[in-house]
């Protein structure tokens, strides 16, 4: 039973990676396009930031627009 559970868990994780990969790729391309179009040097994920200054630019609206998300 333990082996069956582990096999099922591995299969589920593999499927999740397969399904998420195209979304991640599309998102990455949109972020790269926005960065190039806007002339940015870096775009960071705000979740990893310790400090965000007042002059920071949030490109999420531009990325959403690029992806066709309202």
N, C-alpha and C positions, 0 to 999 in steps of 0.2 A: 504494500500500500504506500509506503514511504517513497519507493522508487517511482511509482506512478504519479504521485503528487509532485515530485521534483521534476519529472519529465514534463508534466503539464505546465508547471510554473515556467520552465525554460521555454516551452513552446509559446506561452502567452507573452513572455518578455521579447522573444524574437519577433512575433507579430506586431507588438507595439513599436519596436524599432523600425520595422518595415513600413508601418503606417505613418509614423512621425517623420521619417527621413524626407519624403517629398515636401512636407510642410516646412520643415527646417530649411531645406534648400531654397524654397520659394521666398521665405522670409529673409534669408541671408542675401539673396540676389536683390531684393527690394531695398534692404538696408545699404548694400553696396552702391546701388543706383542713386539713392537719396544722398549718400555721402559724396559721391562724385559730382552729382548735379549741384549740390549746395557748396561744394568746395571745402568740405570738412577734412581735417587731418585724422581725427579719431571719432568714433562713436562708441560710447560705453553703455553697458547695461547698468541702470541706476541701482539695481538691487545689490551690486557689488561695491558701490561707492561708500566711502566713509564721510565724505563731505561733498556737497554740491553748492557751488557759488551762485550768487544772484544772477550772474551773466550767462549761466548755462543755457543751452538751447535744447529744448525737447523736440526731437525729430519724429516722435511717435505719430503725430498727425500726418506728417508727410509719408511715412512708411505705410500707414493704414490706407492713405489715398493711393499709393503705388500698388497696394495689394487689392484695392477695390473694396475696402472695408469702411463702413460708415461709422 
